Structure formats: C-alpha cells, structure tokens
Amino acid sequence: MVASAAGGIKDQVIDGETGILIEDRADLEGFADALRLLIEDRAMADRMGVAARERVAKHFLAASRVADYVSLIGLVEASADANRT
C-alpha cells in the first residue's frame, strides 16, 4: 500500500511495515517511486501485505472491537466490585 500520510491513514498504515506513507500528498514522483519499489521488490510487497492484513484484523475489524469492549466491561465490573467490598 502506498498512501499519503494524512488524517486517519497515519493511524492505519505503519510506514515501512504495513505500507509506504508519502508525507506530501502532492508528491506524485514520491508516489511513483514507492509504487515502483513495491512492484520491483515482490518480497517486500508480500511482507507488507501480510502485516497490513494482520493489523486490520487485530485493530480495525468489528470482531476485534467487540472483544475490546467485552474486556473493558470486565475491567469496569471488576473495579466496581472491588470498590464495593
């Protein structure tokens, strides 16, 4: 993945790990260079693709969000129980 480092994209893509971030969204040459790098280095592209899929599954899919909320509710309940005793 090649993306501009703007807004929420910076939270989703880890530069050099799950994709390549371009600081200046108007830097078309930078985008082209990054795309060329991924096309020419298939192993890097594959590693980033796997890492990106794992990151999305862990941090951004509904199932992982539900698990986080369930865990949070458990912590709140445990804290409330501790304060009552």
Jmol script that loads the backbone (N, CA, C; Angstrom):
load data "model"
ATOM      1  N   MET A   1       0.834  -1.167   0.000  1.00  0.00           N
ATOM      2  CA  MET A   1       0.000   0.000   0.000  1.00  0.00           C
ATOM      3  C   MET A   1       0.879   1.230   0.000  1.00  0.00           C
ATOM      4  N   VAL A   2       0.502   2.164  -0.822  1.00  0.00           N
ATOM      5  CA  VAL A   2       1.143   3.472  -0.835  1.00  0.00           C
ATOM      6  C   VAL A   2       0.038   4.491  -0.585  1.00  0.00           C
ATOM      7  N   ALA A   3       0.251   5.359   0.392  1.00  0.00           N
ATOM      8  CA  ALA A   3      -0.780   6.335   0.744  1.00  0.00           C
ATOM      9  C   ALA A   3      -0.131   7.615   1.236  1.00  0.00           C
ATOM     10  N   SER A   4      -0.895   8.689   1.199  1.00  0.00           N
ATOM     11  CA  SER A   4      -0.395   9.942   1.763  1.00  0.00           C
ATOM     12  C   SER A   4      -0.587   9.907   3.274  1.00  0.00           C
ATOM     13  N   ALA A   5       0.359  10.491   3.983  1.00  0.00           N
ATOM     14  CA  ALA A   5       0.337  10.497   5.446  1.00  0.00           C
ATOM     15  C   ALA A   5      -0.583  11.609   5.923  1.00  0.00           C
ATOM     16  N   ALA A   6      -1.879  11.398   5.734  1.00  0.00           N
ATOM     17  CA  ALA A   6      -2.860  12.422   6.093  1.00  0.00           C
ATOM     18  C   ALA A   6      -3.957  11.804   6.945  1.00  0.00           C
ATOM     19  N   GLY A   7      -4.442  12.576   7.898  1.00  0.00           N
ATOM     20  CA  GLY A   7      -5.583  12.153   8.705  1.00  0.00           C
ATOM     21  C   GLY A   7      -5.416  10.785   9.330  1.00  0.00           C
ATOM     22  N   GLY A   8      -6.485  10.011   9.278  1.00  0.00           N
ATOM     23  CA  GLY A   8      -6.517   8.697   9.912  1.00  0.00           C
ATOM     24  C   GLY A   8      -5.644   7.654   9.240  1.00  0.00           C
ATOM     25  N   ILE A   9      -5.200   7.930   8.032  1.00  0.00           N
ATOM     26  CA  ILE A   9      -4.319   6.980   7.340  1.00  0.00           C
ATOM     27  C   ILE A   9      -3.064   6.731   8.166  1.00  0.00           C
ATOM     28  N   LYS A  10      -2.557   7.769   8.831  1.00  0.00           N
ATOM     29  CA  LYS A  10      -1.346   7.611   9.650  1.00  0.00           C
ATOM     30  C   LYS A  10      -1.578   6.649  10.817  1.00  0.00           C
ATOM     31  N   ASP A  11      -2.824   6.500  11.260  1.00  0.00           N
ATOM     32  CA  ASP A  11      -3.132   5.549  12.325  1.00  0.00           C
ATOM     33  C   ASP A  11      -3.265   4.137  11.780  1.00  0.00           C
ATOM     34  N   GLN A  12      -3.595   4.013  10.520  1.00  0.00           N
ATOM     35  CA  GLN A  12      -3.853   2.711   9.928  1.00  0.00           C
ATOM     36  C   GLN A  12      -2.624   2.086   9.291  1.00  0.00           C
ATOM     37  N   VAL A  13      -1.795   2.898   8.673  1.00  0.00           N
ATOM     38  CA  VAL A  13      -0.627   2.396   7.948  1.00  0.00           C
ATOM     39  C   VAL A  13       0.635   2.744   8.722  1.00  0.00           C
ATOM     40  N   ILE A  14       1.444   1.736   8.996  1.00  0.00           N
ATOM     41  CA  ILE A  14       2.743   1.948   9.643  1.00  0.00           C
ATOM     42  C   ILE A  14       3.792   1.991   8.539  1.00  0.00           C
ATOM     43  N   ASP A  15       4.391   3.161   8.367  1.00  0.00           N
ATOM     44  CA  ASP A  15       5.338   3.376   7.273  1.00  0.00           C
ATOM     45  C   ASP A  15       6.474   2.364   7.334  1.00  0.00           C
ATOM     46  N   GLY A  16       6.689   1.679   6.211  1.00  0.00           N
ATOM     47  CA  GLY A  16       7.767   0.711   6.118  1.00  0.00           C
ATOM     48  C   GLY A  16       7.408  -0.662   6.648  1.00  0.00           C
ATOM     49  N   GLU A  17       6.281  -0.788   7.304  1.00  0.00           N
ATOM     50  CA  GLU A  17       5.867  -2.081   7.869  1.00  0.00           C
ATOM     51  C   GLU A  17       4.598  -2.602   7.195  1.00  0.00           C
ATOM     52  N   THR A  18       3.575  -1.775   7.151  1.00  0.00           N
ATOM     53  CA  THR A  18       2.317  -2.205   6.529  1.00  0.00           C
ATOM     54  C   THR A  18       2.035  -1.441   5.240  1.00  0.00           C
ATOM     55  N   GLY A  19       2.958  -0.600   4.852  1.00  0.00           N
ATOM     56  CA  GLY A  19       2.819   0.178   3.627  1.00  0.00           C
ATOM     57  C   GLY A  19       3.845   1.287   3.599  1.00  0.00           C
ATOM     58  N   ILE A  20       3.717   2.128   2.609  1.00  0.00           N
ATOM     59  CA  ILE A  20       4.635   3.261   2.476  1.00  0.00           C
ATOM     60  C   ILE A  20       3.803   4.540   2.512  1.00  0.00           C
ATOM     61  N   LEU A  21       4.168   5.429   3.422  1.00  0.00           N
ATOM     62  CA  LEU A  21       3.472   6.700   3.544  1.00  0.00           C
ATOM     63  C   LEU A  21       4.281   7.806   2.870  1.00  0.00           C
ATOM     64  N   ILE A  22       3.579   8.617   2.119  1.00  0.00           N
ATOM     65  CA  ILE A  22       4.197   9.767   1.465  1.00  0.00           C
ATOM     66  C   ILE A  22       3.730  11.003   2.225  1.00  0.00           C
ATOM     67  N   GLU A  23       4.672  11.770   2.739  1.00  0.00           N
ATOM     68  CA  GLU A  23       4.330  12.932   3.567  1.00  0.00           C
ATOM     69  C   GLU A  23       3.538  13.991   2.806  1.00  0.00           C
ATOM     70  N   ASP A  24       3.965  14.303   1.610  1.00  0.00           N
ATOM     71  CA  ASP A  24       3.320  15.357   0.821  1.00  0.00           C
ATOM     72  C   ASP A  24       2.378  14.717  -0.191  1.00  0.00           C
ATOM     73  N   ARG A  25       1.092  14.913  -0.015  1.00  0.00           N
ATOM     74  CA  ARG A  25       0.128  14.259  -0.905  1.00  0.00           C
ATOM     75  C   ARG A  25       0.237  14.741  -2.347  1.00  0.00           C
ATOM     76  N   ALA A  26       0.928  15.834  -2.576  1.00  0.00           N
ATOM     77  CA  ALA A  26       1.136  16.332  -3.932  1.00  0.00           C
ATOM     78  C   ALA A  26       2.419  15.781  -4.563  1.00  0.00           C
ATOM     79  N   ASP A  27       3.142  14.953  -3.824  1.00  0.00           N
ATOM     80  CA  ASP A  27       4.421  14.402  -4.297  1.00  0.00           C
ATOM     81  C   ASP A  27       4.171  13.191  -5.197  1.00  0.00           C
ATOM     82  N   LEU A  28       3.800  13.470  -6.442  1.00  0.00           N
ATOM     83  CA  LEU A  28       3.491  12.385  -7.376  1.00  0.00           C
ATOM     84  C   LEU A  28       4.720  11.549  -7.711  1.00  0.00           C
ATOM     85  N   GLU A  29       5.868  12.175  -7.749  1.00  0.00           N
ATOM     86  CA  GLU A  29       7.100  11.430  -8.006  1.00  0.00           C
ATOM     87  C   GLU A  29       7.391  10.467  -6.844  1.00  0.00           C
ATOM     88  N   GLY A  30       7.131  10.927  -5.617  1.00  0.00           N
ATOM     89  CA  GLY A  30       7.305  10.057  -4.451  1.00  0.00           C
ATOM     90  C   GLY A  30       6.368   8.863  -4.490  1.00  0.00           C
ATOM     91  N   PHE A  31       5.124   9.106  -4.884  1.00  0.00           N
ATOM     92  CA  PHE A  31       4.164   8.011  -5.028  1.00  0.00           C
ATOM     93  C   PHE A  31       4.654   7.015  -6.075  1.00  0.00           C
ATOM     94  N   ALA A  32       5.090   7.541  -7.214  1.00  0.00           N
ATOM     95  CA  ALA A  32       5.573   6.673  -8.291  1.00  0.00           C
ATOM     96  C   ALA A  32       6.776   5.860  -7.841  1.00  0.00           C
ATOM     97  N   ASP A  33       7.706   6.490  -7.139  1.00  0.00           N
ATOM     98  CA  ASP A  33       8.891   5.777  -6.647  1.00  0.00           C
ATOM     99  C   ASP A  33       8.495   4.667  -5.674  1.00  0.00           C
ATOM    100  N   ALA A  34       7.552   4.961  -4.787  1.00  0.00           N
ATOM    101  CA  ALA A  34       7.113   3.958  -3.813  1.00  0.00           C
ATOM    102  C   ALA A  34       6.416   2.792  -4.509  1.00  0.00           C
ATOM    103  N   LEU A  35       5.570   3.107  -5.472  1.00  0.00           N
ATOM    104  CA  LEU A  35       4.903   2.039  -6.230  1.00  0.00           C
ATOM    105  C   LEU A  35       5.918   1.197  -6.984  1.00  0.00           C
ATOM    106  N   ARG A  36       6.881   1.851  -7.598  1.00  0.00           N
ATOM    107  CA  ARG A  36       7.927   1.145  -8.334  1.00  0.00           C
ATOM    108  C   ARG A  36       8.693   0.212  -7.400  1.00  0.00           C
ATOM    109  N   LEU A  37       9.005   0.688  -6.204  1.00  0.00           N
ATOM    110  CA  LEU A  37       9.719  -0.127  -5.224  1.00  0.00           C
ATOM    111  C   LEU A  37       8.931  -1.391  -4.894  1.00  0.00           C
ATOM    112  N   LEU A  38       7.638  -1.249  -4.658  1.00  0.00           N
ATOM    113  CA  LEU A  38       6.822  -2.421  -4.317  1.00  0.00           C
ATOM    114  C   LEU A  38       6.665  -3.371  -5.502  1.00  0.00           C
ATOM    115  N   ILE A  39       6.587  -2.828  -6.704  1.00  0.00           N
ATOM    116  CA  ILE A  39       6.487  -3.678  -7.893  1.00  0.00           C
ATOM    117  C   ILE A  39       7.781  -4.453  -8.105  1.00  0.00           C
ATOM    118  N   GLU A  40       8.904  -3.791  -7.888  1.00  0.00           N
ATOM    119  CA  GLU A  40      10.204  -4.415  -8.130  1.00  0.00           C
ATOM    120  C   GLU A  40      10.634  -5.346  -6.997  1.00  0.00           C
ATOM    121  N   ASP A  41      10.190  -5.088  -5.790  1.00  0.00           N
ATOM    122  CA  ASP A  41      10.564  -5.929  -4.641  1.00  0.00           C
ATOM    123  C   ASP A  41       9.325  -6.675  -4.149  1.00  0.00           C
ATOM    124  N   ARG A  42       9.030  -7.766  -4.826  1.00  0.00           N
ATOM    125  CA  ARG A  42       7.808  -8.526  -4.522  1.00  0.00           C
ATOM    126  C   ARG A  42       7.827  -9.071  -3.087  1.00  0.00           C
ATOM    127  N   ALA A  43       8.990  -9.449  -2.589  1.00  0.00           N
ATOM    128  CA  ALA A  43       9.076  -9.962  -1.216  1.00  0.00           C
ATOM    129  C   ALA A  43       8.673  -8.880  -0.212  1.00  0.00           C
ATOM    130  N   MET A  44       9.124  -7.652  -0.442  1.00  0.00           N
ATOM    131  CA  MET A  44       8.742  -6.550   0.445  1.00  0.00           C
ATOM    132  C   MET A  44       7.234  -6.312   0.365  1.00  0.00           C
ATOM    133  N   ALA A  45       6.711  -6.295  -0.840  1.00  0.00           N
ATOM    134  CA  ALA A  45       5.275  -6.087  -1.017  1.00  0.00           C
ATOM    135  C   ALA A  45       4.479  -7.181  -0.309  1.00  0.00           C
ATOM    136  N   ASP A  46       4.930  -8.411  -0.422  1.00  0.00           N
ATOM    137  CA  ASP A  46       4.236  -9.525   0.248  1.00  0.00           C
ATOM    138  C   ASP A  46       4.297  -9.389   1.765  1.00  0.00           C
ATOM    139  N   ARG A  47       5.477  -9.042   2.308  1.00  0.00           N
ATOM    140  CA  ARG A  47       5.621  -8.852   3.762  1.00  0.00           C
ATOM    141  C   ARG A  47       4.697  -7.747   4.259  1.00  0.00           C
ATOM    142  N   MET A  48       4.675  -6.639   3.546  1.00  0.00           N
ATOM    143  CA  MET A  48       3.817  -5.518   3.944  1.00  0.00           C
ATOM    144  C   MET A  48       2.346  -5.909   3.843  1.00  0.00           C
ATOM    145  N   GLY A  49       1.995  -6.674   2.819  1.00  0.00           N
ATOM    146  CA  GLY A  49       0.613  -7.116   2.660  1.00  0.00           C
ATOM    147  C   GLY A  49       0.154  -7.993   3.813  1.00  0.00           C
ATOM    148  N   VAL A  50       1.003  -8.935   4.204  1.00  0.00           N
ATOM    149  CA  VAL A  50       0.675  -9.812   5.332  1.00  0.00           C
ATOM    150  C   VAL A  50       0.556  -8.995   6.617  1.00  0.00           C
ATOM    151  N   ALA A  51       1.506  -8.110   6.850  1.00  0.00           N
ATOM    152  CA  ALA A  51       1.486  -7.282   8.058  1.00  0.00           C
ATOM    153  C   ALA A  51       0.249  -6.385   8.078  1.00  0.00           C
ATOM    154  N   ALA A  52      -0.119  -5.856   6.919  1.00  0.00           N
ATOM    155  CA  ALA A  52      -1.296  -4.977   6.840  1.00  0.00           C
ATOM    156  C   ALA A  52      -2.574  -5.759   7.150  1.00  0.00           C
ATOM    157  N   ARG A  53      -2.710  -6.950   6.583  1.00  0.00           N
ATOM    158  CA  ARG A  53      -3.904  -7.774   6.865  1.00  0.00           C
ATOM    159  C   ARG A  53      -4.001  -8.105   8.349  1.00  0.00           C
ATOM    160  N   GLU A  54      -2.861  -8.459   8.958  1.00  0.00           N
ATOM    161  CA  GLU A  54      -2.853  -8.778  10.396  1.00  0.00           C
ATOM    162  C   GLU A  54      -3.236  -7.548  11.221  1.00  0.00           C
ATOM    163  N   ARG A  55      -2.724  -6.386  10.848  1.00  0.00           N
ATOM    164  CA  ARG A  55      -3.033  -5.154  11.589  1.00  0.00           C
ATOM    165  C   ARG A  55      -4.517  -4.812  11.484  1.00  0.00           C
ATOM    166  N   VAL A  56      -5.074  -4.931  10.305  1.00  0.00           N
ATOM    167  CA  VAL A  56      -6.501  -4.643  10.123  1.00  0.00           C
ATOM    168  C   VAL A  56      -7.341  -5.612  10.940  1.00  0.00           C
ATOM    169  N   ALA A  57      -7.009  -6.901  10.882  1.00  0.00           N
ATOM    170  CA  ALA A  57      -7.774  -7.898  11.635  1.00  0.00           C
ATOM    171  C   ALA A  57      -7.701  -7.639  13.136  1.00  0.00           C
ATOM    172  N   LYS A  58      -6.531  -7.234  13.609  1.00  0.00           N
ATOM    173  CA  LYS A  58      -6.339  -7.029  15.049  1.00  0.00           C
ATOM    174  C   LYS A  58      -6.944  -5.723  15.556  1.00  0.00           C
ATOM    175  N   HIS A  59      -6.870  -4.666  14.753  1.00  0.00           N
ATOM    176  CA  HIS A  59      -7.217  -3.342  15.257  1.00  0.00           C
ATOM    177  C   HIS A  59      -8.467  -2.697  14.674  1.00  0.00           C
ATOM    178  N   PHE A  60      -8.923  -3.161  13.521  1.00  0.00           N
ATOM    179  CA  PHE A  60      -9.966  -2.399  12.846  1.00  0.00           C
ATOM    180  C   PHE A  60     -11.229  -3.175  12.483  1.00  0.00           C
ATOM    181  N   LEU A  61     -11.246  -4.484  12.615  1.00  0.00           N
ATOM    182  CA  LEU A  61     -12.446  -5.242  12.282  1.00  0.00           C
ATOM    183  C   LEU A  61     -13.412  -5.277  13.460  1.00  0.00           C
ATOM    184  N   ALA A  62     -14.681  -5.401  13.168  1.00  0.00           N
ATOM    185  CA  ALA A  62     -15.731  -5.358  14.196  1.00  0.00           C
ATOM    186  C   ALA A  62     -15.499  -6.400  15.287  1.00  0.00           C
ATOM    187  N   ALA A  63     -15.092  -7.594  14.921  1.00  0.00           N
ATOM    188  CA  ALA A  63     -14.901  -8.652  15.917  1.00  0.00           C
ATOM    189  C   ALA A  63     -13.855  -8.252  16.957  1.00  0.00           C
ATOM    190  N   SER A  64     -12.767  -7.625  16.508  1.00  0.00           N
ATOM    191  CA  SER A  64     -11.741  -7.217  17.474  1.00  0.00           C
ATOM    192  C   SER A  64     -12.245  -6.072  18.345  1.00  0.00           C
ATOM    193  N   ARG A  65     -13.058  -5.197  17.795  1.00  0.00           N
ATOM    194  CA  ARG A  65     -13.647  -4.106  18.579  1.00  0.00           C
ATOM    195  C   ARG A  65     -14.586  -4.661  19.644  1.00  0.00           C
ATOM    196  N   VAL A  66     -15.403  -5.642  19.297  1.00  0.00           N
ATOM    197  CA  VAL A  66     -16.323  -6.259  20.263  1.00  0.00           C
ATOM    198  C   VAL A  66     -15.523  -6.901  21.385  1.00  0.00           C
ATOM    199  N   ALA A  67     -14.463  -7.607  21.046  1.00  0.00           N
ATOM    200  CA  ALA A  67     -13.623  -8.236  22.075  1.00  0.00           C
ATOM    201  C   ALA A  67     -13.020  -7.179  22.999  1.00  0.00           C
ATOM    202  N   ASP A  68     -12.600  -6.045  22.447  1.00  0.00           N
ATOM    203  CA  ASP A  68     -12.064  -4.960  23.273  1.00  0.00           C
ATOM    204  C   ASP A  68     -13.121  -4.420  24.238  1.00  0.00           C
ATOM    205  N   TYR A  69     -14.354  -4.250  23.742  1.00  0.00           N
ATOM    206  CA  TYR A  69     -15.429  -3.742  24.595  1.00  0.00           C
ATOM    207  C   TYR A  69     -15.773  -4.733  25.702  1.00  0.00           C
ATOM    208  N   VAL A  70     -15.805  -6.015  25.370  1.00  0.00           N
ATOM    209  CA  VAL A  70     -16.086  -7.035  26.378  1.00  0.00           C
ATOM    210  C   VAL A  70     -15.015  -7.006  27.460  1.00  0.00           C
ATOM    211  N   SER A  71     -13.764  -6.888  27.048  1.00  0.00           N
ATOM    212  CA  SER A  71     -12.662  -6.806  28.005  1.00  0.00           C
ATOM    213  C   SER A  71     -12.788  -5.558  28.876  1.00  0.00           C
ATOM    214  N   LEU A  72     -13.117  -4.443  28.269  1.00  0.00           N
ATOM    215  CA  LEU A  72     -13.295  -3.188  29.017  1.00  0.00           C
ATOM    216  C   LEU A  72     -14.432  -3.301  30.025  1.00  0.00           C
ATOM    217  N   ILE A  73     -15.532  -3.887  29.609  1.00  0.00           N
ATOM    218  CA  ILE A  73     -16.672  -4.072  30.521  1.00  0.00           C
ATOM    219  C   ILE A  73     -16.261  -4.938  31.704  1.00  0.00           C
ATOM    220  N   GLY A  74     -15.484  -5.978  31.435  1.00  0.00           N
ATOM    221  CA  GLY A  74     -14.994  -6.829  32.528  1.00  0.00           C
ATOM    222  C   GLY A  74     -14.133  -6.060  33.508  1.00  0.00           C
ATOM    223  N   LEU A  75     -13.284  -5.178  33.006  1.00  0.00           N
ATOM    224  CA  LEU A  75     -12.433  -4.369  33.885  1.00  0.00           C
ATOM    225  C   LEU A  75     -13.263  -3.409  34.731  1.00  0.00           C
ATOM    226  N   VAL A  76     -14.264  -2.801  34.115  1.00  0.00           N
ATOM    227  CA  VAL A  76     -15.129  -1.872  34.844  1.00  0.00           C
ATOM    228  C   VAL A  76     -15.900  -2.611  35.927  1.00  0.00           C
ATOM    229  N   GLU A  77     -16.426  -3.773  35.592  1.00  0.00           N
ATOM    230  CA  GLU A  77     -17.165  -4.562  36.584  1.00  0.00           C
ATOM    231  C   GLU A  77     -16.260  -4.989  37.727  1.00  0.00           C
ATOM    232  N   ALA A  78     -15.049  -5.421  37.421  1.00  0.00           N
ATOM    233  CA  ALA A  78     -14.106  -5.838  38.466  1.00  0.00           C
ATOM    234  C   ALA A  78     -13.753  -4.671  39.360  1.00  0.00           C
ATOM    235  N   SER A  79     -13.567  -3.504  38.791  1.00  0.00           N
ATOM    236  CA  SER A  79     -13.251  -2.315  39.571  1.00  0.00           C
ATOM    237  C   SER A  79     -14.434  -1.951  40.476  1.00  0.00           C
ATOM    238  N   ALA A  80     -15.637  -2.032  39.939  1.00  0.00           N
ATOM    239  CA  ALA A  80     -16.836  -1.711  40.735  1.00  0.00           C
ATOM    240  C   ALA A  80     -16.979  -2.704  41.877  1.00  0.00           C
ATOM    241  N   ASP A  81     -16.732  -3.981  41.612  1.00  0.00           N
ATOM    242  CA  ASP A  81     -16.825  -4.992  42.659  1.00  0.00           C
ATOM    243  C   ASP A  81     -15.777  -4.739  43.751  1.00  0.00           C
ATOM    244  N   ALA A  82     -14.583  -4.360  43.362  1.00  0.00           N
ATOM    245  CA  ALA A  82     -13.523  -4.084  44.332  1.00  0.00           C
ATOM    246  C   ALA A  82     -13.859  -2.884  45.202  1.00  0.00           C
ATOM    247  N   ASN A  83     -14.510  -1.904  44.639  1.00  0.00           N
ATOM    248  CA  ASN A  83     -14.874  -0.709  45.387  1.00  0.00           C
ATOM    249  C   ASN A  83     -16.045  -0.962  46.348  1.00  0.00           C
ATOM    250  N   ARG A  84     -16.848  -1.977  46.085  1.00  0.00           N
ATOM    251  CA  ARG A  84     -17.979  -2.297  46.956  1.00  0.00           C
ATOM    252  C   ARG A  84     -17.563  -3.086  48.181  1.00  0.00           C
ATOM    253  N   THR A  85     -16.423  -3.733  48.106  1.00  0.00           N
ATOM    254  CA  THR A  85     -16.012  -4.555  49.243  1.00  0.00           C
ATOM    255  C   THR A  85     -15.010  -3.895  50.110  1.00  0.00           C
TER     256      THR A  85
END
end "model"
wireframe off; spacefill off
backbone 0.3
color backbone group
